[in-house]
């Protein structure tokens, strides 16, 4: 436990990375069991959203919210959240239209997230990171 706590406190990137892996596992189990969709893009929760939310929290905990690093983490998070909820959903709509128009290649139509999947991803990242920070002391 002490060695693990040392590495997490020394390499703060491990916390968001762990959150992303947990969110990804949760997503694949959730989507697979509930909807029969295994190992595809999109789904609940958004692991990228969880990752950047966790990164923001770790940076805030380590450097405070008044610094440049927190501002960078926040801007990065906002870009990722916007991309996941709005830009990639448009890509899915375009893929759906292309699949109707042409018959020689099927494009993946599930590449983005709904707003609720992004919000749950953010909440997942915040809760798991908060628990991790509390657990590691």
NUZA-614992 format. One record per residue: residue number from 1; x, y, z of N, C-alpha, C in turn. Coordinates in steps of 0.001 Angstrom, whole numbers, plus 500000, padded with zeros to 6 digits. Layout:
// residues N
   seq       nx       ny       nz      cax      cay      caz       cx       cy       cz
   NUM        X        Y        Z        X        Y        Z        X        Y        Z
...
END
This chain:
// residues 137
   seq       nx       ny       nz      cax      cay      caz       cx       cy       cz
     1   500825   498801   500000   500000   500000   500000   500862   501254   500000
     2   501916   501271   500823   502770   502462   500890   503501   502695   499571
     3   503964   501626   498941   504643   501769   497653   503679   502301   496594
     4   502455   501789   496598   501435   502262   495660   501139   503745   495901
     5   500980   504123   497156   500709   505531   497500   501876   506415   497085
     6   503091   505930   497229   504273   506706   496820   504244   506965   495317
     7   503981   505916   494537   503974   506084   493078   502841   506996   492614
     8   501672   506870   493236   500549   507718   492840   500827   509168   493205
     9   501416   509410   494371   501712   510795   494752   502877   511359   493946
    10   503798   510507   493516   504942   510964   492727   504573   511148   491259
    11   503729   510302   490765   503330   510332   489361   501819   510539   489301
    12   501401   511795   489462   499974   512105   489589   499173   511705   488352
    13   499829   511479   487254   499137   511043   486046   498519   509661   486227
    14   499023   508876   487189   498493   507535   487410   497046   507556   487905
    15   496661   508591   488638   495278   508669   489129   494306   508827   487957
    16   494467   509838   487091   493540   509927   485945   493602   508706   485027
    17   494781   508142   484865   494908   506945   484036   494114   505791   484640
    18   494198   505622   485949   493423   504582   486633   491924   504844   486503
    19   491531   506108   486626   490120   506473   486470   489648   506129   485063
    20   490461   506420   484062   490072   506127   482681   489913   504622   482462
    21   490817   503840   482999   490741   502382   482856   489484   501852   483553
    22   489198   502354   484756   487984   501940   485469   486721   502355   484711
    23   486713   503569   484180   485553   504039   483413   485367   503203   482146
    24   486460   502881   481494   486388   502069   480271   485849   500676   480588
    25   486330   500071   481668   485830   498751   482072   484348   498826   482432
    26   483975   499864   483172   482578   500055   483550   481704   500225   482308
    27   482184   501021   481352   481432   501260   480125   481209   499963   479359
    28   482257   499180   479187   482119   497965   478396   481228   496942   479091
    29   481313   496846   480402   480412   495957   481133   478970   496456   481049
    30   478778   497735   481277   477444   498333   481218   476818   498164   479835
    31   477524   498557   478807   476988   498479   477447   476812   497026   477000
    32   477740   496173   477392   477656   494769   476990   476501   494033   477642
    33   476357   494207   478952   475310   493501   479678   473926   494068   479362
    34   473808   495394   479358   472488   496011   479161   472032   496047   477702
    35   472987   496266   476784   472599   496493   475387   473194   495488   474402
    36   474045   494591   474873   474667   493619   473982   475691   494227   473038
    37   476202   495404   473385   477197   496091   472550   478537   495992   473262
    38   479431   495208   472717   480727   494973   473369   481836   495685   472600
    39   482651   496423   473314   483896   497013   472813   483707   497861   471561
    40   482775   498819   471650   482598   499787   470578   482748   501191   471142
    41   482787   502165   470256   482914   503564   470671   481646   504038   471344
    42   481773   505147   472070   480617   505729   472735   480238   504934   473964
    43   479103   505225   474529   478598   504473   475665   478716   505211   476986
    44   478145   504587   478005   478028   505172   479341   478959   504467   480302
    45   479812   505167   481014   480129   506591   480988   481236   506891   479976
    46   481384   508137   479643   482449   508562   478749   483776   508506   479507
    47   484664   507628   479083   485942   507473   479793   486864   508671   479569
    48   486775   509296   478396   487592   510494   478169   487137   511630   479092
    49   485831   511755   479261   485298   512784   480165   485724   512515   481601
    50   485700   511253   481999   486146   510889   483344   487634   511195   483517
    51   488422   510900   482487   489864   511136   482543   490191   512612   482751
    52   489596   513490   481935   489949   514912   482053   489375   515535   483318
    53   488231   515037   483803   487704   515514   485091   488657   515124   486209
    54   489172   513914   486147   490142   513450   487138   491437   514255   487055
    55   491881   514515   485845   493093   515316   485654   492935   516701   486265
    56   491776   517325   486053   491513   518640   486654   491594   518573   488178
    57   490985   517542   488749   490995   517422   490214   492395   517198   490762
    58   493161   516359   490082   494529   516069   490540   495390   517326   490446
    59   495263   518062   489362   496018   519306   489206   495595   520312   490274
    60   494293   520416   490529   493805   521336   491569   494344   520944   492935
    61   494384   519654   493206   494891   519169   494496   496392   519415   494632
    62   497123   519215   493556   498586   519326   493601   499057   520784   493509
    63   498483   521574   492580   498988   522920   492307   498033   524039   492705
    64   496790   523696   493088   495798   524715   493400   495058   525154   492144
    65   493965   525905   492356   493144   526303   491209   493544   527656   490633
    66   494516   528319   491238   494909   529637   490756   496041   529627   489755
    67   496581   528456   489449   497760   528400   488593   497455   528144   487134
    68   498494   528238   486361   498404   528021   484919   498059   526573   484589
    69   498604   525635   485351   498349   524222   485040   496872   523872   485199
    70   496216   524443   486202   494784   524179   486361   493998   524802   485205
    71   494392   525989   484780   493725   526628   483637   493876   525774   482386
    72   495059   525242   482158   495293   524379   480992   494458   523107   481093
    73   494438   522491   482276   493645   521272   482474   492158   521540   482253
    74   491685   522706   482689   490279   523061   482532   489921   523280   481065
    75   490765   523991   480336   490512   524220   478911   490537   522892   478156
    76   491509   522030   478460   491579   520720   477826   490313   519925   478114
    77   489854   519949   479365   488638   519222   479734   487434   519739   478951
    78   487297   521032   478855   486161   521613   478120   486182   521220   476647
    79   487353   521194   476052   487477   520778   474645   487071   519317   474488
    80   487548   518462   475393   487224   517033   475323   485729   516820   475512
    81   485129   517494   476493   483695   517332   476743   482869   517799   475553
    82   483224   518942   474985   482499   519457   473821   482640   518499   472641
    83   483849   518030   472405   484098   517103   471303   483287   515822   471478
    84   483302   515270   472688   482603   514006   472930   481098   514140   472731
    85   480523   515232   473197   479067   515380   473184   478522   515938   471873
    86   479282   516767   471192   478711   517464   470042   479418   517166   468725
    87   480718   517266   468676   481442   517081   467408   481362   515628   466956
    88   481680   514698   467855   481688   513297   467446   480290   512759   467175
    89   479267   513337   467790   477903   512902   467462   477560   513288   466023
    90   478072   514427   465558   477868   514826   464168   478578   513870   463215
    91   479740   513383   463611   480454   512400   462795   479617   511128   462670
    92   478971   510733   463757   478095   509564   463718   476909   509765   462788
    93   476329   510965   462797   475211   511273   461892   475670   511243   460438
    94   476873   511749   460189   477409   511713   458827   477665   510276   458386
    95   478171   509451   459294   478414   508041   458964   477101   507337   458634
    96   476062   507639   459386   474737   507054   459134   474246   507436   457728
    97   474408   508709   457368   473989   509168   456038   474819   508506   454943
    98   476128   508404   455153   476984   507752   454155   476637   506277   454003
    99   476280   505618   455094   475910   504208   455007   474640   504007   454188
   100   473739   504981   454221   472521   504914   453414   472851   505152   451946
   101   473757   506102   451687   474063   506496   450319   474934   505496   449560
   102   475826   504854   450247   476730   503933   449558   476620   502546   450175
   103   477015   501533   449437   476806   500152   449886   478090   499335   450027
   104   479244   499893   449700   480454   499074   449667   481235   499070   450973
   105   480972   499964   451903   481685   499979   453175   480752   500515   454245
   106   480708   499817   455374   479853   500284   456477   480713   501080   457461
   107   480367   502346   457640   481080   503192   458584   480462   503044   459968
   108   481284   503113   460985   480792   503055   462356   479969   504305   462649
   109   478755   504103   463104   477856   505218   463378   477885   505625   464841
   110   478518   504828   465660   478543   505092   467096   479939   505554   467487
   111   480206   506822   467334   481541   507341   467637   481528   508398   468732
   112   480389   508947   469046   480315   510022   470029   479551   509614   471266
   113   479241   510597   472075   478507   510379   473319   477311   511320   473361
   114   476302   510897   474106   475211   511812   474414   475683   512727   475543
   115   474950   513796   475754   475304   514718   476832   475256   513991   478171
   116   474276   513122   478362   474182   512399   479636   475368   511460   479843
   117   475877   510853   478783   477053   509989   478913   478279   510802   479318
   118   478402   512010   478793   479510   512898   479169   479357   513338   480622
   119   478147   513724   481021   477918   514171   482407   478202   513036   483392
   120   477754   511837   483069   478032   510696   483945   479530   510400   483963
   121   480203   510563   482841   481658   510388   482809   482366   511382   483707
   122   481934   512646   483668   482518   513674   484536   482270   513309   485994
   123   481039   512939   486321   480711   512560   487700   481522   511345   488139
   124   481659   510363   487263   482455   509174   487562   483895   509574   487877
   125   484475   510425   487026   485853   510871   487238   486028   511618   488539
   126   485091   512501   488852   485174   513289   490090   485051   512388   491308
   127   484069   511497   491306   483837   510633   492473   484994   509673   492695
   128   485447   509011   491644   486542   508044   491794   487836   508759   492195
   129   488094   509923   491620   489302   510676   491978   489219   511167   493418
   130   488064   511693   493806   487887   512141   495188   488121   510988   496152
   131   487545   509823   495845   487753   508652   496690   489235   508261   496717
   132   489890   508289   495563   491311   507947   495509   492183   508901   496312
   133   491900   510196   496208   492659   511184   496980   492432   510980   498470
   134   491175   510718   498844   490848   510479   500252   491528   509203   500756
   135   491479   508140   499944   492033   506845   500333   493548   506896   500487
   136   494197   507632   499591   495669   507726   499647   496157   508723   500680
   137   495236   509497   501207   495603   510440   502281   496157   511702   501737
END
